[in-house]
Structure formats: C-alpha cells, structure tokens
C-alpha cells in the first residue's frame, strides 16, 4: 500500500475507527484512512453529507460563522498582499458566513461569495445572491482571497488535488486563502477523536509537508501558521519562505486598499482590530515559545547525581 499523497509505502494502521484503518505516512506524516476506503469515497460509494450530518453540523457552523470564522476573514485582509475585490468561502455549507458578513459589513456584501457542492436542505440555505451550489470549476469569477473552514479533512487526496486545480484556475496572482483543518500534530497532541469516518466524515489529517506535495505543483505556496496546528495559508504564487518575521511584516503593513475597504462600514473598524489582534496573539505566543526553547537550550547541562 502506498500513500495517496506522497507515494511512500504505508505501515500497518495505527488505529481502527468504526472498522476503518488509519495509517500514518512515514514520508509526509499525513494521517489517512486506509486506501480501500478512500477509493470507495472517490467512487461515490461512501458519502457523509446527508441530512443526519447537517443536523449534527448546523449548530457548530452557526457558532463558527458568527464567531471565530469572522476573525479569520479579518486576518486574511491583513495577510493578503493584493487588494481584495472578490472573496470566496470554499465549502460554505449553508452560507452562514455570507449572512454574518452581510450583517456586519453590508457595504462589502457583494464582494463575498460562497460555493457548496453538497448543500443542506433548502430551508437551511442562505438567501445571499452569491451563494452558489456546485464546484469551484463551475464558477466564472476570479478571486483575490478566501477561507476554507473545516472542509479538507473530509476530502480524499484525489479530491483535494481537484479542488486545488480548480482554485488555481479561479485565483488572481497572489491570491491568499486561509484553511482551517486539523493537522497530525493537532490530532495526536490535542484531539485524538478528530478522525472519524462516519459521524463527522473526517477521513484525513493533512500535514504541511503533505499539503505542499499536493498544492505546490498547482502553483501554490503553502504557509504554516506558527502556533496553529489546525490552520495554514495558501498563496497563489511561487514557493517562498514565510515565517514569523514575514507574517508580522504583513500584519503591520497591510494593503492600504483592504484597510480602507473595512473602514467604510460601521463595524469595519472592529474587523480591523480583531484581525490584527487575532493574528498577533498566535504569532507573539509562537515567538515567545521559540525563544524560550532557545534560551533553555543554552543552559549548561548538568550531570546526573550518582
């Protein structure tokens, strides 16, 4: 058996969940459901986006879209290196994020779009004019930025490559996207129950190395977010090292047009504040952690008593 992300030989499963084996790839560190199960998903023989799933998911989506995801949208306005004319919510579900942004940033309402391949029942869907059903490949717009929240852990590597290819075709040069999805370190150290093939449909946990295998050939630079084992940035452009210093530079030097766009709405200044503060808390914590480890490494080593 070979890893569907990097092609390395897979060891025996490290865990069985609902009878499905999960493997940790020694080549890219991704955690993946067994190849036979992934093949069944790709063939359409296994699906998770049924009415029971949406009944389970709607409460969590409401909490995210009217809470933390708005902070992530605001962060993108700082991290993006180009003016944001069109913004896409990839895998928008019911479109709650479109409704939340419309409430707080009515002047920017038309800039936001959402796409969902497996929508919930019609009664739960947004009435936003830019709520689309289908795939990125069905769209005509070119996007400057976006978010993809709690989506790719549901996707097989083959489907994720397809999504990446479609996103590349719809991206302006330098377009920036924030992805939220639990990476292997998050699963192993913080949430061992994250993987679940049936109830939540979480069939993969992609590492930064694995994501680079998938997205780099499509023209994207994968940017790790220090202090977050559950998020990363995807920028449409050549590979480049982006660490804390560069992210801080972006934070203190945002594209002026993006700040002006936010300031034009009554709650735009709140978006500016929470975007900057939200990004700072993770970057500064990660920087402090790195410096603490460096300082501890400089301490003289003591010989054990005896």
C-alpha positions in Angstrom: 0.0 0.0 0.0 1.2 3.5 -0.9 0.4 6.9 0.5 -2.0 8.7 -1.9 -0.3 12.0 -1.0 3.4 11.3 -1.5 3.7 7.7 -2.7 5.6 6.4 0.3 4.9 2.8 1.5 2.4 2.8 4.3 2.9 0.9 7.6 0.2 -1.1 9.3 -2.7 1.0 10.6 -2.1 2.8 13.9 -5.8 2.8 14.8 -9.1 1.3 13.8 -12.1 3.7 13.9 -15.5 2.2 13.1 -13.7 -0.7 11.4 -11.7 1.6 9.1 -7.9 1.5 9.5 -6.0 4.8 9.7 -2.3 5.0 8.6 0.4 7.5 9.4 2.6 8.0 6.3 6.3 7.9 7.1 7.1 10.1 4.1 4.8 13.1 4.6 3.3 12.5 8.1 -0.3 12.7 6.9 -2.9 10.6 8.7 -5.2 8.9 6.2 -8.0 6.4 6.1 -7.0 3.1 4.5 -6.6 3.2 0.7 -9.5 0.9 0.1 -11.8 3.2 2.0 -10.5 6.3 0.2 -11.1 4.5 -3.2 -14.7 3.9 -2.1 -15.2 7.5 -1.3 -13.7 8.6 -4.6 -16.1 6.2 -6.4 -19.1 7.7 -4.6 -19.8 4.6 -2.6 -19.4 6.4 0.7 -20.9 9.8 1.5 -21.2 11.9 4.6 -23.2 14.9 3.6 -26.7 13.5 4.3 -29.5 15.0 6.4 -28.1 13.5 9.7 -24.8 15.1 9.0 -26.3 18.5 8.5 -28.4 18.2 11.6 -25.2 17.5 13.6 -23.2 20.2 11.8 -25.6 23.2 11.8 -25.0 24.2 15.4 -21.2 24.1 15.0 -21.4 26.0 11.8 -23.6 28.7 13.4 -21.1 29.1 16.2 -18.1 29.3 13.8 -19.6 31.6 11.2 -20.9 34.2 13.7 -17.7 33.9 15.8 -14.2 32.6 15.1 -14.5 32.5 11.3 -15.2 36.2 11.2 -11.8 36.7 12.9 -10.2 34.5 10.2 -11.8 36.7 7.5 -10.4 39.8 9.1 -6.9 38.2 9.4 -7.0 37.5 5.6 -7.5 41.2 5.0 -4.1 41.7 6.8 -2.2 38.8 5.4 -3.2 39.3 1.7 -0.7 41.0 -0.5 -3.2 42.3 -3.1 -6.4 44.3 -2.9 -9.4 42.0 -2.1 -12.1 42.6 -4.7 -13.7 39.1 -4.5 -13.6 36.8 -1.5 -14.7 33.1 -1.6 -15.9 30.8 1.2 -14.9 27.4 -0.1 -17.3 24.7 1.2 -19.7 27.3 2.6 -22.2 24.8 3.8 -25.5 26.6 4.4 -23.8 30.0 3.7 -24.0 31.3 7.2 -20.7 33.1 6.8 -22.2 35.1 3.9 -25.1 36.1 6.1 -22.8 37.0 9.0 -20.5 39.2 6.8 -23.6 40.8 5.3 -24.8 41.8 8.8 -21.5 43.4 9.9 -20.1 44.6 6.6 -23.1 45.4 4.4 -21.0 47.7 2.2 -18.8 44.7 1.2 -21.6 42.2 0.8 -21.3 41.9 -2.9 -17.5 41.0 -2.7 -18.3 37.8 -0.8 -19.2 34.5 -2.5 -19.7 31.0 -1.2 -19.6 27.7 -3.0 -21.0 24.3 -1.7 -21.2 21.0 -3.6 -23.3 19.2 -1.1 -25.7 21.8 0.3 -28.0 21.2 3.3 -31.8 21.1 2.8 -33.1 24.3 1.1 -34.7 25.6 4.3 -31.3 25.9 5.9 -29.5 27.7 2.9 -28.6 31.3 2.8 -30.5 33.6 0.5 -27.4 35.6 -0.3 -27.2 36.3 -4.1 -23.7 35.0 -4.2 -24.5 31.6 -2.6 -23.6 29.0 -5.3 -24.2 25.3 -5.5 -21.5 23.3 -7.3 -17.8 23.3 -7.5 -15.1 26.0 -8.0 -14.8 24.7 -11.5 -18.4 25.8 -12.2 -17.7 29.4 -11.3 -16.7 32.3 -13.6 -15.3 34.7 -11.0 -11.6 35.3 -10.3 -10.9 35.5 -6.5 -8.3 37.5 -4.6 -8.8 35.8 -1.2 -10.9 33.4 0.8 -11.4 30.9 3.6 -11.9 27.2 3.7 -13.1 26.2 7.1 -13.3 22.5 8.3 -13.6 21.1 4.8 -10.4 19.3 3.6 -10.4 16.7 6.3 -13.5 15.3 4.6 -11.6 15.1 1.2 -9.5 12.3 -0.2 -6.1 13.3 -1.7 -7.5 12.9 -5.2 -10.5 15.2 -4.4 -8.2 17.8 -2.7 -6.0 17.9 -5.8 -9.0 18.5 -7.9 -10.1 21.3 -5.6 -6.6 22.8 -5.8 -6.6 22.7 -9.5 -10.0 24.4 -9.7 -8.9 27.0 -7.2 -5.7 27.8 -9.2 -7.9 28.4 -12.3 -10.0 30.8 -10.3 -7.2 32.7 -8.5 -5.7 36.0 -9.3 -1.9 36.2 -8.9 -1.0 36.4 -5.2 -4.5 35.4 -4.1 -4.5 34.3 -0.4 -6.6 31.7 1.3 -7.0 30.7 4.9 -7.6 27.0 5.5 -8.8 25.6 8.9 -8.2 21.8 9.3 -6.6 19.7 12.0 -3.0 18.7 11.2 -1.4 15.5 12.5 0.2 17.3 15.5 -3.3 18.6 16.4 -4.8 15.1 16.2 -2.0 13.4 18.1 -1.5 16.0 20.8 -4.8 17.9 21.2 -7.8 16.0 19.8 -7.3 12.2 19.3 -11.0 11.9 18.5 -10.8 14.3 15.5 -10.6 11.4 12.9 -14.0 9.8 12.4 -15.0 8.3 9.1 -18.7 8.0 9.7 -20.2 10.7 12.1 -18.1 13.7 11.1 -16.6 12.3 8.0 -13.1 13.2 8.9 -11.0 10.8 6.7 -7.7 12.7 6.6 -5.4 14.9 8.5 -3.0 16.7 6.2 0.4 17.8 7.3 2.2 20.9 5.9 4.6 18.5 4.0 1.6 16.6 2.6 -0.2 19.8 1.6 3.0 21.0 -0.2 3.1 17.7 -2.2 -0.5 18.4 -3.3 -0.6 22.2 -3.8 3.0 23.2 -4.9 2.7 21.5 -8.4 -0.5 23.6 -8.9 1.3 26.9 -8.3 0.6 27.5 -4.6 2.9 28.3 -1.7 1.8 26.6 1.5 2.4 28.8 4.5 2.4 27.3 8.0 0.9 29.5 10.7 3.1 29.4 13.8 1.2 28.4 16.9 -1.6 26.8 15.0 -1.6 23.1 14.3 -5.1 23.4 12.7 -4.6 26.1 10.1 -2.4 27.3 7.2 -2.3 29.8 4.4 -2.3 29.0 0.7 -0.9 31.7 -1.6 -1.1 31.5 -5.3 2.5 32.2 -6.3 6.0 30.7 -6.3 7.4 28.9 -3.2 8.9 31.3 -0.7 9.9 31.0 3.0 7.3 32.8 5.1 7.9 32.7 8.9 7.0 34.8 11.9 9.0 37.8 10.7 7.3 37.9 7.3 3.9 37.4 8.8 4.5 40.2 11.3 5.6 42.4 8.4 2.3 41.7 6.6 0.4 42.4 9.8 2.0 45.8 10.4 2.0 46.7 6.7 -1.4 45.6 5.2 -2.5 46.6 1.7 -4.0 50.1 2.2 -7.0 49.4 -0.1 -8.0 46.5 2.2 -7.9 48.6 5.3 -9.8 51.4 3.5 -12.5 48.9 2.4 -13.0 47.7 6.0 -13.1 51.3 7.4 -16.0 52.1 5.1 -18.5 50.1 7.2 -19.8 50.8 10.7 -18.2 47.5 12.1 -15.2 47.7 9.7 -13.0 49.1 12.4 -14.0 46.2 14.7 -12.9 43.9 11.9 -9.6 45.8 11.7 -9.0 45.4 15.4 -9.9 41.8 15.7 -8.0 40.8 12.6 -4.8 42.4 13.9 -5.2 41.2 17.5 -6.3 37.7 16.4 -3.2 37.2 14.3 -0.9 38.8 17.0 -1.9 36.5 19.8 -0.8 33.5 17.9 2.3 35.0 16.3 3.6 36.5 19.6 2.8 33.3 21.5 4.7 31.2 18.9 7.6 33.7 19.0 7.8 33.5 22.8 7.7 29.7 22.7 10.5 29.6 20.2 12.7 32.0 22.2 12.0 30.1 25.4 13.2 26.8 23.8 16.3 28.6 22.5 17.1 30.0 25.9 16.6 26.6 27.6 18.9 25.0 25.1 21.7 27.4 26.2 21.5 26.3 29.8 24.6 24.3 30.9 23.9 20.6 31.0 24.1 19.0 34.5 25.5 15.6 35.2 23.0 13.2 36.9 23.7 12.7 40.6 25.4 9.4 41.4 
